[in-house]
């Protein structure tokens, strides 16, 4: 049981587990999850860490889209953001890249969920290891993370 599953259970938040065989040669973890679990791309979300060099933030967006650092910075009230270094992301979250769950990270970070999630009955995020996704309502995810929704997708 991953820290993500433990936290959801502890908070009495209902979720579903979805396991698949992770291909070590695959580096596009989100798309792999969507394909292997036979889920629409719009429902499968990736977790990305960004930083303004002072603080780290978590962004959660559909796997088929790219994060707009500019929109995320605006939503978070920062001048400028860039992607966190992989080593920092792993150290701060306690998870390996490709299995970084927004839930159950070592430290609670300010979190933004893309607004598109609000239209969904169920969204899927990493369960805390490669080959494991968790399905839950966007409202429950926002609740457990004390996250807010915002428009953070790159339009290109």
C-alpha positions in Angstrom: 0.0 0.0 0.0 1.5 3.4 -1.1 1.4 6.5 1.1 -1.3 7.8 -1.4 -3.6 4.9 -0.6 -2.9 5.1 3.1 -3.8 8.8 3.2 -7.1 8.3 1.2 -8.1 5.4 3.4 -7.3 7.4 6.6 -9.3 10.4 5.3 -12.2 8.0 4.4 -12.1 9.1 0.7 -13.5 6.5 -1.7 -11.2 5.7 -4.6 -10.5 2.8 -7.0 -7.1 1.2 -7.8 -6.0 0.5 -11.3 -2.9 -1.5 -11.9 -1.1 -2.2 -15.2 2.3 -3.6 -16.3 4.7 -0.6 -16.6 7.0 -0.9 -19.6 10.5 0.2 -18.4 11.3 1.5 -21.9 8.3 3.9 -21.7 9.1 7.4 -20.5 5.7 8.9 -21.2 4.1 7.6 -18.0 0.7 9.3 -18.2 0.0 8.3 -21.8 1.1 4.7 -21.0 -1.4 4.6 -18.1 -4.2 5.9 -20.2 -3.5 3.4 -23.0 -3.0 0.3 -20.7 -6.0 1.1 -18.5 -8.1 1.9 -21.6 -9.1 5.3 -20.3 -9.9 8.6 -22.2 -6.8 10.9 -22.2 -9.0 13.7 -20.7 -9.5 11.7 -17.5 -5.9 10.7 -16.8 -3.9 13.4 -15.1 -0.1 13.8 -14.5 1.5 15.4 -11.5 4.2 18.0 -12.2 6.3 19.9 -9.7 7.3 23.5 -10.5 9.3 26.1 -8.6 9.9 29.8 -8.4 13.3 29.0 -6.8 11.9 29.7 -3.4 8.9 27.3 -3.1 7.8 24.2 -4.9 4.2 23.7 -6.1 2.3 20.8 -7.5 0.3 21.0 -10.7 -2.1 18.3 -11.9 -3.2 18.3 -15.5 -4.5 15.9 -18.3 -1.7 13.7 -19.7 -2.5 14.9 -23.2 -1.7 18.5 -22.5 1.3 20.6 -21.7 1.5 22.8 -18.6 1.5 26.6 -19.2 4.2 27.8 -16.8 2.9 31.4 -17.3 -0.7 30.5 -16.4 0.4 28.4 -13.4 2.6 31.3 -12.2 -0.4 33.7 -12.5 -2.7 31.3 -10.7 -0.1 30.9 -7.9 0.8 34.6 -7.7 4.4 34.0 -8.8 6.4 36.1 -11.2 7.9 33.2 -13.0 8.0 29.3 -12.6 10.1 26.6 -14.1 9.9 22.8 -13.9 11.5 21.3 -10.8 14.6 19.2 -11.2 13.8 15.5 -11.2 16.1 14.9 -8.1 14.2 17.7 -6.2 10.8 16.3 -7.3 11.7 12.9 -6.0 13.3 14.1 -2.8 10.4 16.5 -1.9 7.5 14.1 -2.8 9.1 10.8 -1.6 8.0 9.2 -4.9 9.9 8.3 -8.1 9.3 10.2 -11.3 6.6 8.4 -13.3 5.0 7.4 -10.0 4.6 10.8 -8.3 1.2 10.9 -6.8 -0.3 14.2 -5.8 -1.6 12.4 -2.7 0.5 11.4 0.3 3.6 13.4 -0.6 6.2 13.8 2.2 5.3 17.5 2.6 2.0 19.2 1.7 2.6 21.6 -1.2 0.4 24.3 -2.6 -1.5 22.4 -5.4 -3.3 23.5 -8.5 -5.6 21.1 -10.5 -6.5 22.0 -14.0 -10.0 23.4 -14.3 -11.0 20.8 -16.9 -11.1 18.2 -14.1 -14.2 19.9 -12.7 -16.3 18.5 -15.6 -15.4 14.9 -14.8 -17.2 12.4 -12.6 -13.9 10.5 -12.0 -10.3 11.5 -12.7 -7.2 9.3 -12.5 -3.9 10.2 -10.9 -0.8 8.2 -10.0 -1.2 6.0 -7.1 2.4 6.4 -5.9 4.3 4.0 -8.1 4.7 3.3 -11.8 1.9 1.0 -13.0 -0.6 2.2 -10.4 -3.3 4.8 -10.9 -6.1 5.9 -8.5 -9.6 6.9 -9.6 -11.5 9.5 -7.5 -13.7 12.5 -7.9 -12.0 15.8 -8.6 -13.8 17.3 -5.6 -12.3 14.6 -3.3 -8.9 15.1 -4.7 -9.1 18.9 -4.2 -10.4 18.3 -0.7 -7.6 15.9 0.4 -4.9 18.1 -1.1 -6.6 21.4 -0.1 -6.0 22.3 -3.8 -7.7 24.7 -6.0 -8.7 24.6 -9.6 -7.3 26.9 -12.3 -6.7 27.2 -16.0 -3.1 26.0 -16.4 -3.0 24.4 -19.8 -0.8 25.5 -22.7 -3.0 26.2 -25.7 -0.4 25.3 -28.3 
